[in-house]
Amino acid sequence: MTSSVTRKTGHAPARTVLLLGNYRPAIAVACALAEEGIRVIVGGEGEPLGAHCSRYVDEIWDHPKLADDETRFLNALMDLLNARPDIGAVLPVTEEFALFLAAHEEQVKSQVRLASPRRAVIETFNDKLAALTLAQEQGVPTLPFAHVNSYGSLLDEARTIGFPLTVRGIGATARIAGRKALICEDMAALKNALPTWPEGHSSLLLQRFAHGARRNIYFAAQQGRLIGVCQTRILRTNAPDGTGLAVDGVTEQPDGELIADTEKLVAATNYTGIGLAQFIVDPARHERCFLELNPRVSGSHAIAERAGLPLSLLAVELSQGARDDTRPARSEPSYAARTGLRYAWTDGDLLAAKYAVLDGTISLRKAALWVWEAARSAFAADIQMVWSWRDPGPTLISLLLLLPRCRSLRRALRAWFARRRTSSGCTYGVPASPSDPVSDSKSNSRALSQPSALTVERSVS
């Protein structure tokens, strides 16, 4: 399709930002950018409703699903960017979109700024084996690990590494038996979890299980130097075995050794952008080890923002494709986050308890204890990851998932939000750029006459 609006020479200032991935952290990013006066468009692919209900999202872009047809999605994205010169930056929220944009980095950057680290950085840290190897080379502590590509080598390396151990896929998005990682206490548990080589995996990563609490280092870096950090300690996750996503935690004073480890990885890759480095710390044994580094927006992104580290704005300011050569490097960290803030993700906590009961992972008694812990965390929290009195919609929709047979109610709510958009005088399709004089109703009509995915809904303000 040929767009009826021609993009101006050069990159527009980021007065509008497109977020790709309609998931929990997209709400936090939208809120942070909106408070800076930046308009936010969110791609519609992701959780049911999600950003559709947030007052901080100005528009929803209805696009082809990335997993169904990457070429069709890319064409739709380029058409949107051509039709909307006001979009100054694209920021991927999820791993899938970060990887896709990295693969098409040059083409996307020819049209818009890319608020994501360079392709080489994305690919290095997406490959867990490459990330661990890099950490080892840079002197960052890691526990013994091995790369295996057959069932026989899996069992042999497991005996060499020792138990307990974890088994993971190589890529960041890879799942094994439906989970990010398997924890096996002994050989019998390993054989029970994986009686044969798992389908869909050409290789696996084994690593000695790390004892201790998980520490997250949220950071922004510029040309290989940290310019801001926020450290948290995870108290509970949404999985009974301690893996999974954080539902309870606290911000704390950055640990000098963990910051130094993060700096080594950032410097080795000449990192520019935002990210999250994860470590396990065992104070009793005076040990620490590197787990992984996610070169993108993290699931608990809201914590760093609420603690005073403006990661969303920094991601846009550090974006590729505009002023890369003239942007001055900072000589020392300029941002510091508040410590001692307790945070909780209550709706995620309760949903995890529900699904753990439904799949038989825990008993009803343990589920009751889980709900009690979730309630205690909620009342103790200074920060809720999603809930906000100013923006209650996303959490309320999420809580509907706790109710049985609520699909019809969710559909009704979606229709209600659509009616509110229409009654507010908002239009569907590709709206004219707010300040672009060459975008008029006729040119928009011509752009929409082609049945591509150039469909943007205006959201409720």
QUIKAWO-V983126 format. One record per backbone hydrogen bond with DSSP energy under -1.0 kcal/mol. NH is the residue of the N-H (numbers start at 1). CO is the residue of the C=O. If there is no record, write none. Layout:
nh:co
NH:CO
NH:CO
This chain:
nh:co
15:13
17:39
18:89
19:41
20:91
22:45
23:21
26:23
27:24
29:25
30:26
31:27
32:28
33:29
34:30
35:31
36:33
37:34
38:33
39:15
41:17
42:59
43:19
44:61
47:22
50:48
52:49
53:50
54:51
57:54
58:40
59:40
60:457
61:42
62:455
69:65
73:69
74:70
75:71
76:72
77:73
78:74
79:75
80:76
81:77
82:78
83:79
84:80
87:84
88:16
89:16
90:113
91:18
93:20
98:94
99:95
100:96
101:97
102:98
103:99
104:100
105:102
108:104
109:105
110:106
111:108
112:108
113:88
114:320
115:90
116:114
122:118
123:119
124:120
125:121
126:122
127:123
128:170
131:127
132:128
133:129
134:130
135:131
136:132
137:133
138:134
139:136
140:135
146:206
148:204
154:150
155:151
156:152
157:153
158:154
159:155
160:156
161:157
162:158
165:184
166:207
167:182
168:205
176:179
179:176
182:167
184:165
190:186
191:187
192:188
193:189
194:190
201:198
204:148
205:168
206:146
207:166
208:144
209:164
213:281
215:279
216:232
217:277
218:230
219:275
220:228
221:273
222:225
224:271
225:222
227:220
228:220
230:218
232:216
233:250
234:214
235:248
236:248
238:245
242:239
247:236
248:236
249:343
250:233
251:341
252:231
259:255
260:256
261:257
262:258
263:259
264:260
265:261
266:262
267:263
268:264
269:265
271:266
273:221
275:219
276:294
277:217
278:292
279:215
280:289
281:213
282:287
287:282
289:280
290:141
291:278
292:278
294:276
296:294
301:298
303:300
305:301
306:302
307:303
308:305
309:304
311:309
314:310
315:311
316:312
317:313
318:314
319:316
320:114
327:323
334:227
335:227
338:307
340:251
343:249
344:383
345:247
349:345
350:346
351:347
352:348
353:349
354:350
355:351
356:352
357:353
358:354
359:355
360:357
361:356
362:356
367:363
368:364
369:365
370:366
371:367
372:368
373:369
374:370
375:371
376:372
377:373
378:374
379:375
380:376
381:377
382:342
383:342
385:344
396:392
397:393
398:394
399:395
400:396
401:398
402:399
403:400
410:406
411:407
412:408
413:409
414:410
415:411
416:412
417:413
418:414
419:415
420:416
421:417
422:418
423:419
424:420
425:422
426:421
436:433
439:436
444:440
445:441
446:442
447:443
448:444
452:450
455:453
457:60
459:58
